[in-house]
Amino acid sequence: MTAVAPHLWLRAETKPNERRTALTPAVCRTLIAAGFRITAERCSQRIVPDDQYEAAGCTLAPTGSWRTAPADCFVVGLKELPENDDSPLHHKHIMFAHCFKGQAGWRDVLARFVRGNGLLLDLEFLQENGRRVAAFGYYAGFAGSAVGIDVWCHRLLAGPDAPVPKINPFPNEAALLAHMRDRLARAVEKAGRTPRIMVMGALGRCGRGACDFATAIGIPESHISRWDMAETARGGPFNEILDHDIFVNCIYLSSPIPPFITKDMLASPGRRLTVLSDVSCDATNPNNPVPVYYGASTFDDPVIRVSVPESAPLDVVAIDHLPTLLPLESSEAFCKDLLPSLLALREMDSSRVWTDAADLFRAKCTEAAL
Ligand SMILES: NC(=O)c1ccc[n+]([C@@H]2O[C@H](COP(=O)([O-])OP(=O)(O)OC[C@H]3O[C@@H](n4cnc5c(N)ncnc54)[C@H](O)[C@@H]3O)[C@@H](O)[C@H]2O)c1
């Protein structure tokens, strides 16, 4: 079979604050060397400047021009398409569409593809041997740990009730680490002790990132508790969590489990815990293992405060887009993992990653009665 080199069209992200990219210049360079054509839309919010795409051999195109791209293009992006547009979609789109799990408006999104005879190849469901080929988990955990520790530092440095200000993305990991090493050093000096942190789901992608961040800013191993299935096998709740300053929940919730902590436990005398960073963000799931708060927080307003009668409050971070704290490194890690699958687009019809993705799209359309 003769391999046909595909044409990828990197669209500009339009979601506010989204600075990540679905294709880095390094990945573009490799794909172009393998015979791909790549068009990159100009995008002022993307962490990588446009000229780096040009230098990698991509052709630049105006923002939003994917709509009139050649019919055989794969339109590549991360986030949802603009919601105020209901036009039919004609292309093959590679993206996170968030419409395969019955999310609000899922039928409307799928209907656009069906009306335009397009195809949705959803990044969240690309799998090889039962494992996701690319995910943002590591940097979600890294960032979740960072924000949790930052909130702990804030309480010491700015006062127990000072509002936690907006957190902006960092240009790179080194800048985040330098900022947090300084804040931690000052907070530790004020507290007279180093915080203890527990990471739940420590063996997973997010969990590894959360532990690595704590280590990278100088929290000693003796102050990092790494828990996973073995430690929770006896069933919760777990008083051990209260002996830590910061609890970072990173588990993948796949079946009902007893809670790790309960609201009643927060009234325990001697509780050390003052910050929960819930990377898993399962607050709306009936089996949420950390049922002490409701809702979600954002980088603009990072903390949900849980009041506890006659005791210190608990500050909860529940941000569901954590990797945007480090748009550069999270994009690089994601794209590196995605690259082998992108190269396999040359033989799309015989590549299981892509044929399974196309089959899943059709199954979801059937489920939606489209
Ligand atoms: N907030 C965000 O921005 C963000 C971004 C990416 C992923 N996530 C979420 O983070 C969660 C974890 O994702 P991941 O990619 O790290 O998953 P993963 O499968 O790589 O890791 C999950 C880990 O949790 C452990 N675990 C599961 N049940 C447990 C239990 N009862 N007790 C202790 N450990 C348990 C598993 O053994 C595994 O090590 C998912 O819910 C995902 O949706 C959040």
PDBQT file of the ligand as one rigid body, heavy atoms in Angstrom, charges set to zero:
ROOT
HETATM    1  N1  LIG A 401      -7.874  18.644  37.088  1.00  0.00    +0.000 N 
HETATM    2  C1  LIG A 401      -7.331  18.471  35.892  1.00  0.00    +0.000 C 
HETATM    3  O1  LIG A 401      -6.969  19.429  35.214  1.00  0.00    +0.000 OA
HETATM    4  C2  LIG A 401      -7.106  17.077  35.376  1.00  0.00    +0.000 A 
HETATM    5  C3  LIG A 401      -6.337  16.888  34.218  1.00  0.00    +0.000 A 
HETATM    6  C4  LIG A 401      -6.072  15.578  33.803  1.00  0.00    +0.000 A 
HETATM    7  C5  LIG A 401      -6.657  14.507  34.510  1.00  0.00    +0.000 A 
HETATM    8  N2  LIG A 401      -7.456  14.744  35.584  1.00  0.00    +0.000 N 
HETATM    9  C6  LIG A 401      -8.109  13.662  36.327  1.00  0.00    +0.000 C 
HETATM   10  O2  LIG A 401      -7.191  13.081  37.230  1.00  0.00    +0.000 OA
HETATM   11  C7  LIG A 401      -7.598  11.730  37.515  1.00  0.00    +0.000 C 
HETATM   12  C8  LIG A 401      -6.405  10.810  37.452  1.00  0.00    +0.000 C 
HETATM   13  O3  LIG A 401      -5.941  10.728  36.117  1.00  0.00    +0.000 OA
HETATM   14  P1  LIG A 401      -4.619   9.915  35.742  1.00  0.00    +0.000 P 
HETATM   15  O4  LIG A 401      -4.372  10.123  34.281  1.00  0.00    +0.000 OA
HETATM   16  O5  LIG A 401      -3.536  10.233  36.697  1.00  0.00    +0.000 OA
HETATM   17  O6  LIG A 401      -5.113   8.421  35.987  1.00  0.00    +0.000 OA
HETATM   18  P2  LIG A 401      -4.194   7.152  36.154  1.00  0.00    +0.000 P 
HETATM   19  O7  LIG A 401      -5.063   5.993  35.808  1.00  0.00    +0.000 OA
HETATM   20  O8  LIG A 401      -2.882   7.321  35.465  1.00  0.00    +0.000 OA
HETATM   21  O9  LIG A 401      -3.860   7.111  37.741  1.00  0.00    +0.000 OA
HETATM   22  C9  LIG A 401      -4.838   6.944  38.714  1.00  0.00    +0.000 C 
HETATM   23  C10 LIG A 401      -4.199   6.340  39.958  1.00  0.00    +0.000 C 
HETATM   24  O10 LIG A 401      -5.204   6.286  40.972  1.00  0.00    +0.000 OA
HETATM   25  C11 LIG A 401      -5.022   5.073  41.674  1.00  0.00    +0.000 C 
HETATM   26  N3  LIG A 401      -6.262   4.747  42.369  1.00  0.00    +0.000 N 
HETATM   27  C12 LIG A 401      -7.476   4.430  41.824  1.00  0.00    +0.000 A 
HETATM   28  N4  LIG A 401      -8.356   4.145  42.799  1.00  0.00    +0.000 NA
HETATM   29  C13 LIG A 401      -7.690   4.306  43.986  1.00  0.00    +0.000 A 
HETATM   30  C14 LIG A 401      -8.068   4.135  45.333  1.00  0.00    +0.000 A 
HETATM   31  N5  LIG A 401      -9.304   3.747  45.671  1.00  0.00    +0.000 N 
HETATM   32  N6  LIG A 401      -7.142   4.339  46.286  1.00  0.00    +0.000 NA
HETATM   33  C15 LIG A 401      -5.889   4.738  45.961  1.00  0.00    +0.000 A 
HETATM   34  N7  LIG A 401      -5.468   4.900  44.682  1.00  0.00    +0.000 NA
HETATM   35  C16 LIG A 401      -6.378   4.685  43.706  1.00  0.00    +0.000 A 
HETATM   36  C17 LIG A 401      -4.644   4.072  40.599  1.00  0.00    +0.000 C 
HETATM   37  O11 LIG A 401      -4.047   2.897  41.141  1.00  0.00    +0.000 OA
HETATM   38  C18 LIG A 401      -3.687   4.905  39.760  1.00  0.00    +0.000 C 
HETATM   39  O12 LIG A 401      -2.357   4.777  40.226  1.00  0.00    +0.000 OA
HETATM   40  C19 LIG A 401      -8.697  11.418  36.517  1.00  0.00    +0.000 C 
HETATM   41  O13 LIG A 401      -9.932  11.531  37.158  1.00  0.00    +0.000 OA
HETATM   42  C20 LIG A 401      -8.572  12.505  35.471  1.00  0.00    +0.000 C 
HETATM   43  O14 LIG A 401      -9.798  12.799  34.841  1.00  0.00    +0.000 OA
HETATM   44  C21 LIG A 401      -7.670  16.017  36.045  1.00  0.00    +0.000 A 
ENDROOT
TORSDOF 0
